[in-house]
Amino acid sequence: MADESDDPATNPLQRRRKGPGGRRRAPRARSKALVVTAWAAASVVLAGGIGLGYVYFKLNGNINGVDINAALGTDRPDDVDNGSMDILVLGSDSREGANAEYGSAGQEGSRSDTAMVVHVYEGHKKASVVSIPRDTLVTRPACRTEAGTTDPGGPHQMFNESYSVGGPACAVKTVEKMSGIRMDHYLEVDFTGFKKLIDELGGVEVTTEQAISDPNSHLNLAAGTHRLDGEQSLGLVRTRHAVGDGGDLGRIQLQQAFIKALLDQIKDVGVFSHPKKLYDLADTATKAVTTDSELDDPKSLIGFANSLKGIESNDMNMVTLPVTYDPADPNRVVPLVKQDKLLWAALRSDQRIPASVTKGSAGDKGGAGSVVSSR
């Protein structure tokens, strides 16, 4: 007999791919349509969002959804309706399938390679983005695994292990315990999906202020202006040894700079005047992303994208979770308690992040972010 934990009907952590004939969720009474995605997905969905309705049934079958609400139940922060929106966006480092080329032979499982909490303020005109270093030591809550067992969690656990332990639901639960903020939505893209999205967009133009050569991320760029294809873009957002402090904190700054470059250019893609390009982009985007179950149909993604379209790069405040290096292990970081409390309290109240939040934080030091700029 098959294990019930493998059945989406009995295990809400299992991802489901909806076909055209599947049952639909009833529409929500209030619109919660917002997203900025790890790396690029948010901008891609934005560009393709309006066109999704033309090919609803085809695209609906592309989308993977995870029922976070069913998985977590009532063990969550209050759902405060103050007009703001909070989204957890992850870049997954899964080495399965086409992603196998990015890991060692025999490497299994996946972790959250990139994690961002996107807070969109009331009115949906501005946003703050908080990058969470994957090597941050946190107290991980107990989580249900995809095998149907319970992992007890505990203190001094690496943040990115939450995803490998219990998938998207555990990642969301961990962030909610850290922040005291309920995540309204979840969005995920893996290595291969990211590359395809960038290629479908026609690449991203960036200027590198210095040469970047990192064999670990397969990136070799001279100083100057480049139009990066998907493979090169992935190399850039994964680079850490060639810039900054050689660690994850410098890489986060590169990722933030890349996202701003992408947002600056997305409005110039011209997909709306080219129906085939619009369809191809929407088809690629819906295949590439995994969402929470409230966004796993094209109609919801259309509203989601439309709500984001007024936010440009200069409307986004991007910071790194305030951290310091762990005295016991320089390869790990730990949150700065006082600054973290100020950060999350500001977002819970839908307020701007105070400048004092980054004071003394290792996360916003260094000049890695200045290595890359948009045209």
C-alpha positions in Angstrom: 0.0 0.0 0.0 1.3 3.5 -0.8 2.4 5.8 2.0 -0.4 8.3 2.7 2.3 11.0 3.1 2.8 10.9 -0.6 -0.9 11.6 -1.3 -1.6 15.4 -1.8 -5.0 14.8 -0.2 -3.5 13.7 3.1 -0.3 15.6 3.1 -0.6 19.4 2.4 3.1 19.7 1.9 3.0 17.7 -1.3 3.1 20.0 -4.3 0.2 19.7 -6.8 0.1 20.4 -10.5 -3.3 21.5 -11.5 -4.7 20.5 -14.8 -7.4 22.3 -16.8 -10.1 20.1 -15.4 -9.2 20.5 -11.7 -11.4 22.1 -9.1 -10.9 25.8 -8.5 -10.7 27.7 -5.3 -13.4 30.2 -4.6 -12.1 33.7 -5.2 -11.1 35.7 -2.1 -13.4 38.5 -1.0 -10.5 40.9 -0.7 -7.7 41.3 -3.2 -4.2 40.3 -2.1 -2.4 40.5 -5.3 1.3 41.2 -4.7 4.7 39.7 -5.2 8.4 40.4 -5.7 10.2 37.2 -6.4 13.5 35.8 -5.4 15.9 36.8 -8.1 13.7 37.5 -11.0 10.3 35.8 -10.9 8.4 38.8 -9.6 9.4 41.0 -12.5 8.7 38.2 -14.9 5.2 37.5 -13.6 4.7 41.3 -13.8 5.7 41.4 -17.4 3.5 38.4 -18.4 0.7 38.9 -15.9 -1.9 40.7 -18.0 -1.5 38.3 -20.8 -2.1 35.2 -18.6 -5.8 35.5 -19.1 -5.6 34.8 -22.8 -4.3 31.3 -22.3 -5.9 30.5 -18.9 -6.4 26.8 -19.3 -3.0 26.1 -20.8 -1.2 28.1 -18.2 -3.3 26.9 -15.3 -1.9 23.4 -15.9 1.7 24.7 -15.6 1.5 26.1 -12.1 2.7 24.3 -9.0 1.0 25.2 -5.8 1.6 24.5 -2.1 -1.2 24.8 0.5 0.7 26.7 3.2 -2.5 27.5 5.1 -3.5 23.9 5.4 0.1 22.8 6.4 0.5 25.4 9.2 -3.1 25.6 10.5 -3.6 28.2 13.3 0.0 28.1 14.6 0.8 31.5 12.9 0.9 35.2 13.6 -2.4 37.1 13.3 -3.5 38.0 9.8 -3.4 41.8 10.1 -5.4 43.6 7.4 -3.8 47.0 7.2 -3.4 47.2 3.4 0.2 45.9 3.4 1.4 42.6 2.0 4.2 40.3 3.1 5.7 37.6 0.8 8.4 35.1 1.3 10.3 34.5 -1.9 12.9 31.8 -2.2 15.5 30.7 -4.7 15.8 26.9 -4.3 19.2 25.2 -4.9 17.6 21.8 -5.8 20.0 19.6 -7.6 17.2 17.4 -9.0 16.6 16.9 -12.7 18.0 19.7 -14.9 19.6 21.3 -11.8 22.0 18.4 -11.3 24.8 20.2 -13.1 25.0 22.7 -10.2 25.9 20.1 -7.5 28.3 17.3 -6.8 27.4 13.8 -8.0 25.0 12.1 -5.6 24.0 15.4 -3.9 20.4 15.1 -2.8 17.7 17.4 -1.6 17.5 21.2 -1.7 17.8 24.2 0.5 16.8 27.8 0.1 19.8 29.4 -1.7 18.2 32.8 -1.6 15.5 34.1 0.8 13.8 37.5 0.8 10.9 38.9 2.8 9.1 41.4 0.6 6.9 43.9 2.5 4.7 46.1 0.3 3.3 49.1 2.0 -0.3 50.2 2.1 -1.2 51.6 -1.3 1.3 49.3 -3.0 3.6 52.1 -4.2 6.7 51.2 -2.2 8.3 48.1 -0.8 11.0 47.0 1.6 13.0 43.8 0.9 14.8 42.0 3.7 17.4 39.4 2.5 17.9 36.6 5.0 21.4 35.1 4.8 21.2 31.4 4.3 23.9 30.7 6.9 22.0 32.6 9.7 21.7 30.5 12.9 18.1 30.6 14.1 15.7 28.7 16.4 13.8 26.5 14.0 10.3 25.6 15.0 9.0 22.0 14.8 8.0 21.2 11.3 6.2 18.4 9.5 8.5 16.8 6.9 7.4 15.7 3.5 7.6 12.1 4.7 4.9 12.9 7.2 7.0 12.8 10.3 7.8 15.8 12.7 11.2 17.4 13.0 11.6 18.9 16.4 13.7 21.9 15.3 15.6 23.7 18.0 18.2 26.5 18.5 21.4 27.1 16.4 20.0 25.7 13.2 21.0 27.1 9.8 18.1 29.0 8.3 18.3 27.4 4.9 17.9 23.9 6.4 14.2 24.8 7.1 13.4 24.2 3.5 15.3 20.9 3.2 13.6 19.7 6.5 10.0 20.6 5.7 9.8 22.3 2.3 8.0 25.6 1.7 5.7 25.3 4.7 8.7 24.9 7.1 10.5 27.9 5.5 7.4 30.0 5.9 6.9 28.9 9.5 10.6 29.7 10.4 10.3 33.2 8.9 7.0 33.8 10.7 8.6 32.7 14.1 11.6 35.0 13.4 9.6 38.0 12.4 6.2 37.7 14.1 4.7 38.6 10.7 2.3 36.4 8.8 3.4 35.7 5.2 0.5 36.4 2.9 2.1 34.6 0.0 5.0 32.4 -1.1 6.9 32.2 -4.3 9.8 30.0 -5.3 12.0 29.5 -8.4 14.9 27.1 -8.9 18.1 27.3 -10.9 16.8 26.1 -14.2 13.6 28.1 -14.0 15.6 31.2 -13.2 17.8 30.7 -16.3 14.8 30.2 -18.6 13.0 33.3 -17.3 16.0 35.5 -18.0 16.6 34.0 -21.4 12.9 34.5 -22.3 13.2 38.1 -21.3 16.2 38.5 -23.7 18.8 38.9 -21.0 19.6 41.6 -18.4 22.0 44.4 -19.1 24.4 45.3 -16.3 27.6 47.2 -15.9 30.4 45.6 -13.8 32.8 48.0 -12.2 35.5 45.4 -12.0 36.3 42.0 -13.6 34.5 39.1 -12.0 36.0 35.6 -12.3 34.5 32.8 -10.2 34.9 29.2 -11.4 32.5 28.0 -8.7 29.6 29.9 -10.2 30.9 29.5 -13.8 31.1 33.3 -14.3 33.9 35.2 -16.1 33.1 38.8 -16.9 35.5 41.7 -17.8 34.8 45.1 -16.4 32.2 46.9 -18.5 28.7 46.6 -19.8 27.2 43.2 -20.6 23.9 41.7 -21.6 23.8 38.6 -19.4 21.9 35.5 -20.6 20.2 33.1 -18.1 23.4 31.1 -17.4 25.5 34.2 -16.8 22.7 35.8 -14.7 22.6 32.7 -12.5 26.3 32.8 -12.2 26.2 36.4 -11.0 23.6 35.9 -8.3 25.4 32.8 -7.1 28.9 34.4 -7.1 30.5 35.0 -3.7 34.2 34.1 -3.9 35.1 36.8 -6.4 33.6 39.8 -4.7 33.2 41.4 -1.3 34.0 39.3 1.7 34.0 36.1 -0.3 30.9 34.9 1.6 27.1 34.9 1.5 26.8 38.5 2.7 28.6 39.8 -0.4 26.6 37.6 -2.6 23.3 39.0 -1.2 24.5 42.5 -2.2 25.1 41.3 -5.7 21.6 39.7 -5.8 20.0 42.9 -4.7 21.9 44.9 -7.3 20.8 42.4 -10.0 17.1 42.6 -9.0 17.2 46.4 -9.2 18.8 46.2 -12.7 16.1 43.8 -13.8 13.3 46.0 -12.4 14.8 49.0 -14.2 14.6 47.1 -17.6 11.4 45.1 -17.3 9.3 47.9 -18.5 11.3 48.0 -21.8 10.8 44.4 -22.7 7.9 45.2 -25.1 5.9 42.0 -24.6 2.5 43.7 -24.8 3.0 44.6 -28.4 4.2 41.1 -29.3 1.5 38.4 -28.5 3.8 35.4 -29.2 6.5 36.9 -26.9 3.9 37.5 -24.3 2.6 34.0 -24.4 6.1 32.5 -24.4 7.1 34.5 -21.4 3.9 33.7 -19.5 4.3 30.0 -20.4 7.9 30.0 -19.1 7.1 32.0 -16.0 4.2 29.7 -14.9 6.3 26.6 -15.4 9.2 28.1 -13.5 7.5 29.2 -10.2 6.0 27.4 -7.3 3.4 29.5 -5.4 1.1 29.2 -2.4 -2.3 27.9 -3.2 -3.9 31.3 -3.3 -1.8 32.3 -6.3 -1.7 29.0 -8.2 -4.0 30.0 -11.0 -3.6 32.6 -13.8 -6.5 34.8 -12.6 -4.8 35.3 -9.2 -1.4 35.9 -10.8 -2.9 38.6 -13.0 -4.2 40.5 -10.0 -0.9 39.8 -8.2 1.1 41.2 -11.1 -1.1 44.2 -11.6 -0.7 45.2 -8.0 3.0 45.2 -8.3 3.4 47.1 -11.5 3.7 50.6 -9.9 6.8 49.6 -7.9 10.1 50.4 -9.5 13.7 50.0 -8.3 13.8 53.4 -6.7 10.7 52.6 -4.7 12.3 49.6 -3.1 14.4 49.7 0.1 16.6 46.6 0.2 18.5 45.6 3.3 20.0 42.4 4.8 18.8 41.0 8.0 21.0 42.6 10.7 23.6 40.0 11.7 27.1 39.5 13.0 29.5 36.7 12.6 29.1 33.8 15.0 32.1 33.9 17.5 32.1 30.1 17.5 32.1 29.7 13.7 33.1 32.6 11.3 31.2 30.7 8.5 27.9 31.4 10.3 26.1 34.6 11.3 23.7 35.3 14.1 21.0 37.9 14.3 21.6 41.2 16.1 18.7 41.0 18.6 18.1 44.7 19.1 18.3 45.7 15.4 16.2 42.7 14.4 13.4 43.7 16.8 13.4 47.2 15.3 13.3 45.8 11.8 10.4 43.5 12.2 8.5 45.9 14.5 8.7 48.5 11.7 7.3 46.2 9.1 4.6 44.9 11.4 3.4 48.5 11.8 3.8 49.1 8.0 6.5 51.7 8.7 9.8 52.5 7.0 12.8 50.6 8.2 14.8 52.9 10.5 18.4 53.6 9.4 19.6 52.5 12.8 18.6 48.9 11.9 21.8 48.4 9.8 24.1 50.0 12.3 26.8 47.5 13.3 25.4 44.8 11.0 27.8 42.8 8.9 25.1 42.3 6.3 25.3 45.8 4.8 29.0 46.4 5.0 31.4 46.1 2.1 31.1 47.2 -1.4 29.9 44.1 -3.3 26.7 45.8 -4.2 28.5 48.6 -6.0 30.2 46.1 -8.3 27.1 45.8 -10.4 24.8 48.5 -11.7 22.0 48.9 -14.3 22.7 50.7 -17.5 
